[in-house]
């Protein structure tokens, strides 16, 4: 996705906070690192990619902080909160639902849990609720599309919400679908990695595949061969979060993509066609050749 002016201070704010929180850096080292971060971002231009800039600057932070996974504790805590506080509410909500209604309710819960995102200002804390206002709702069309599919690839996003995603994956399996799950091969912010996805139990219901990198979203040139297969040789892609949406604004699989996200900033909200803060279940259809 092409950068907007407000993307530059937004990315700097997230990365600066990560450097300030770095346990391995002294105060003096943090000053130098913050100045160097500003120099990294000075390379941005009106044609820059949000997703590549976010990926490159996070890699910069990991190098400077001498920490391959700065969010490890945050991810564990996110999973704990969702498991203890949100999943019981979700189980009560969907226990009597089936079919499309259960599918939609699970996606709404997954969007609600997506509020836990320290990479975006204002979304650092989880609101334990299941309801979310949808600015775009293509869920019925998405459900019918999945009912006629054989294989679906589910692209994971953040820790915490991944436990709700697991419930969606279980539903997809019960519908007779072969499910592939795509996760980061190496840490990016609080996103789920392949190893973490396996630990959470996804491998019991799906084939878990790594993206091949620590990029914020699926980027051409950084995808593993298995990830390319997962995204191009499937019937439907169900993609969680803004980063995948931003990546697919630059390129998109030749398959229908169901984006499930909360639009946390004006650039993404405008692209999806919703208001800032609203959720979306948005179907992206492949371009006709």
C-alpha positions as MATLAB code, in Angstrom:
seq = 'XXXXXXXXXXXXXXXXXXXXXXXXXXXXXXXXXXXXXXXXXXXXXXXXXXXXXXXXXXXXXXXXXXXXXXXXXXXXXXXXXXXXXXXXXXXXXXXXXXXXXXXXXXXXXXXXXXXXXXXXXXXXXXXXXXXXXXXXXXXXXXXXXXXXXXXXXXXXXXXXXXXXXXXXXXXXXXXXXXXXXXXXXXXXXXXXXXXXXXXXXXXXXXXXXXXXXXXXXXXXXXXXXXXXXXXXXXXXXXXXXXXXXXXXXXXXXXXXXXXXXXXXXXXXXXXXXXXXXXXXXXXXXXXXX';
ca = [
       0.000    0.000    0.000;
       1.380    3.409   -0.910;
       2.304    5.570    2.042;
       0.225    8.471    3.332;
       1.877   11.417    5.146;
       0.560   10.284    8.547;
       2.156    6.853    8.088;
       5.638    8.261    8.736;
       5.015    9.597   12.271;
       2.862    6.550   13.038;
       5.659    4.132   12.174;
       8.230    6.280   13.976;
       6.042    6.373   17.098;
       5.724    2.578   17.218;
       9.408    1.957   16.595;
      10.512    4.679   19.029;
       8.411    3.108   21.765;
      10.028   -0.254   21.073;
      13.497    1.257   21.374;
      12.588    3.096   24.568;
      11.344   -0.184   26.050;
      14.455   -2.134   24.980;
      15.937   -3.830   28.042;
      19.363   -4.330   26.507;
      20.038   -0.652   25.761;
      21.408    2.046   28.029;
      19.929    5.548   27.988;
      22.774    6.792   25.846;
      22.338    3.940   23.362;
      18.636    4.698   23.098;
      19.346    8.304   22.121;
      21.656    7.182   19.333;
      19.185    4.510   18.229;
      16.275    6.977   18.071;
      18.344    9.371   15.989;
      19.342    6.543   13.653;
      15.684    5.524   13.376;
      14.823    9.023   12.187;
      17.533    8.675    9.535;
      16.031    5.346    8.422;
      12.627    6.950    7.993;
      14.098    9.907    6.117;
      14.408    7.559    3.146;
      10.618    7.465    2.791;
       9.113    9.047   -0.306;
       5.572    9.394   -1.696;
       5.986    6.063   -3.514;
       7.144    4.098   -0.465;
       5.302    0.966    0.633;
       3.818    1.085    4.126;
       4.365   -2.606    4.607;
       7.993   -2.574    3.497;
       8.791    0.499    5.575;
       7.197   -1.060    8.641;
       9.118   -4.315    8.057;
      12.485   -2.654    7.482;
      12.197   -0.394   10.528;
      11.169   -3.283   12.773;
      14.212   -5.207   11.631;
      16.233   -2.090   12.480;
      14.766   -2.111   15.996;
      15.569   -5.779   16.550;
      19.176   -5.201   15.504;
      19.619   -2.102   17.647;
      17.847   -3.625   20.646;
      19.816   -6.867   20.285;
      16.572   -8.739   20.758;
      15.096  -11.092   18.120;
      11.621  -11.020   19.722;
      10.870   -7.830   21.720;
       7.185   -8.732   22.125;
       7.605  -12.246   23.524;
       6.167  -11.360   26.954;
       3.397   -9.238   25.433;
       2.320  -12.142   23.249;
       2.159  -14.554   26.174;
       0.080  -12.081   28.172;
      -2.240  -11.477   25.203;
      -2.882  -15.199   24.894;
      -3.542  -15.455   28.615;
      -6.047  -12.581   28.611;
      -7.974  -13.930   25.639;
      -7.976  -17.483   26.997;
      -9.157  -16.492   30.462;
     -11.474  -13.583   29.711;
     -12.664  -13.633   26.109;
     -12.976  -17.302   25.172;
     -15.506  -18.081   27.953;
     -17.705  -15.229   26.694;
     -17.301  -16.464   23.145;
     -18.219  -20.040   24.032;
     -21.415  -18.811   25.675;
     -22.227  -16.599   22.679;
     -21.822  -19.228   19.954;
     -22.899  -22.377   21.812;
     -26.360  -22.309   20.238;
     -25.294  -20.986   16.847;
     -24.584  -22.987   13.718;
     -23.779  -22.453   10.071;
     -23.529  -18.899    8.829;
     -24.542  -17.327   12.140;
     -21.754  -19.151   13.994;
     -19.252  -18.238   11.250;
     -20.133  -14.546   11.424;
     -20.128  -14.461   15.233;
     -16.647  -15.989   15.348;
     -15.313  -13.490   12.820;
     -16.783  -10.609   14.817;
     -15.080  -11.915   17.953;
     -11.806  -12.215   16.069;
     -12.099   -8.582   14.964;
     -12.908   -7.505   18.530;
      -9.805   -9.317   19.808;
      -7.781   -7.557   17.101;
      -8.074   -4.426   19.263;
      -4.999   -5.682   21.094;
      -2.282   -4.178   18.901;
       0.651   -2.233   20.395;
       1.881   -1.382   16.894;
      -0.975    1.091   16.418;
      -1.485    4.102   18.738;
      -4.626    3.759   20.829;
      -4.924   -0.035   20.520;
      -2.510   -1.182   23.199;
      -5.129   -2.638   25.548;
      -7.684   -5.349   24.980;
     -11.367   -4.547   25.385;
     -12.995   -7.752   26.519;
     -16.079   -7.607   24.330;
     -17.452   -9.580   21.425;
     -19.386   -6.918   19.560;
     -17.799   -4.678   16.969;
     -19.337   -2.189   14.557;
     -18.916   -3.351   10.987;
     -18.525   -0.713    8.310;
     -18.487   -3.403    5.645;
     -20.010   -6.837    5.918;
     -19.453   -9.319    3.087;
     -19.755  -12.242    5.489;
     -22.718  -13.896    3.768;
     -20.962  -13.948    0.400;
     -17.760  -15.121    2.070;
     -19.571  -17.973    3.808;
     -21.211  -19.168    0.607;
     -17.832  -18.980   -1.122;
     -16.284  -21.160    1.582;
     -19.141  -23.655    1.429;
     -18.267  -24.306   -2.201;
     -14.513  -24.489   -1.627;
     -12.210  -27.432   -0.996;
      -9.171  -25.677    0.492;
      -8.796  -22.422    2.429;
      -5.639  -20.651    3.575;
      -6.008  -18.741    6.846;
      -3.430  -15.962    7.330;
      -2.825  -15.263   11.013;
      -2.171  -11.861   12.574;
      -1.692  -11.040   16.263;
      -1.244  -13.178   19.343;
      -4.293  -13.231   21.575;
      -6.772  -12.984   18.740;
      -5.141  -16.114   17.289;
      -6.999  -18.147   19.925;
     -10.254  -16.897   18.407;
      -8.869  -17.624   14.939;
      -8.329  -21.193   16.090;
     -12.061  -21.454   16.737;
     -12.709  -20.236   13.182;
     -10.271  -22.839   11.842;
     -12.090  -25.557   13.782;
     -15.363  -24.436   12.190;
     -13.827  -24.462    8.717;
     -12.586  -28.016    9.301;
     -16.049  -29.081   10.445;
     -17.357  -27.745    7.123;
     -15.133  -30.272    5.353;
     -12.478  -27.803    4.222;
      -8.775  -28.553    4.032;
      -7.178  -25.714    5.986;
      -3.702  -24.265    5.630;
      -2.577  -21.708    8.205;
       0.056  -19.125    7.295;
       2.123  -17.519   10.070;
       5.333  -15.506   10.312;
       8.502  -17.572   10.113;
      10.264  -15.116   12.437;
       8.932  -12.534   14.912;
       7.305   -9.332   13.720;
       5.824   -7.223   16.522;
       3.141   -9.237   18.362;
       2.216  -11.376   15.358;
       2.029  -15.148   15.720;
       5.010  -17.144   14.460;
       4.895  -20.662   13.052;
       6.229  -22.168   16.270;
       3.697  -20.234   18.339;
       0.843  -21.316   16.062;
       1.823  -24.939   16.630;
       2.002  -24.355   20.395;
      -1.508  -22.857   20.326;
      -2.853  -26.007   18.686;
      -3.350  -25.051   15.041;
      -1.446  -28.077   13.777;
      -4.214  -30.305   15.119;
      -6.659  -28.827   12.617;
      -4.562  -27.415    9.786;
      -1.300  -27.541    7.924;
       0.815  -24.747    9.446;
       3.086  -22.939    6.988;
       5.703  -20.222    7.489;
       5.826  -17.072    5.383;
       9.582  -17.435    5.017;
      10.451  -14.135    6.709;
       9.634  -11.602    9.414;
       7.957   -9.153    7.016;
       4.823   -7.442    8.317;
       2.754   -8.938    5.504;
       3.138  -11.426    2.647;
       5.601   -9.703    0.316;
       6.784  -10.969   -3.070;
      10.441  -11.902   -2.930;
      10.225  -12.787    0.773;
       7.765  -15.661    0.640;
       8.797  -19.284    1.086;
       7.879  -21.728   -1.673;
       5.348  -23.310    0.649;
       3.801  -19.895    1.384;
       3.458  -19.175   -2.331;
       1.648  -22.482   -2.761;
      -0.584  -21.699    0.224;
      -1.630  -18.358   -1.262;
      -1.934  -19.303   -4.922;
      -3.069  -22.944   -4.971;
      -6.001  -22.576   -2.626;
      -9.648  -21.827   -3.301;
     -10.058  -18.986   -0.795;
      -7.699  -16.935    1.375;
      -9.046  -15.745    4.720;
      -6.690  -12.962    5.813;
      -6.574  -11.388    9.254;
      -5.409   -7.868   10.000;
      -4.346   -4.643    8.324;
      -0.844   -5.709    7.314;
      -2.076   -8.425    4.966;
      -4.586   -5.998    3.499;
      -1.818   -3.446    2.898;
       0.388   -6.093    1.296;
      -2.425   -7.234   -0.989;
      -2.973   -3.645   -2.099;
       0.425   -4.027   -3.810;
      -0.178   -7.546   -5.104;
      -2.917  -10.057   -4.510;
      -3.264  -13.838   -4.907;
      -5.221  -14.988   -7.951;
      -7.924  -16.207   -5.582;
     -10.769  -14.587   -3.634;
      -9.528  -13.050   -0.377;
     -11.747  -12.481    2.650;
     -10.189   -9.687    4.724;
     -11.152   -9.709    8.396;
      -9.860   -6.626   10.191;
     -10.427   -3.475   12.171;
      -9.451   -0.301   10.282;
      -7.236    1.426   12.842;
      -6.051    4.297   10.656;
      -7.390    6.612    7.948;
      -5.335    5.170    5.050;
      -6.567    1.618    5.579;
     -10.109    2.735    6.407;
     -10.305    4.672    3.137;
      -8.976    1.719    1.140;
     -11.421   -0.739    2.721;
     -14.328    1.693    2.530;
     -15.139    1.979    6.232;
     -14.726    4.496    9.033;
     -11.676    4.628   11.281;
     -12.152    2.155   14.117;
     -14.809    0.132   12.306;
     -14.476   -3.557   11.565;
     -14.710   -5.101    8.137;
     -15.360   -8.489    6.607;
     -14.408   -7.527    3.073;
     -14.266   -9.781    0.049;
     -11.511   -9.006   -2.474;
     -12.246  -10.729   -5.762;
      -9.384  -11.673   -8.118;
      -8.834   -9.319  -11.028;
     -10.208  -10.552  -14.315;
      -7.656  -11.310  -17.005;
];
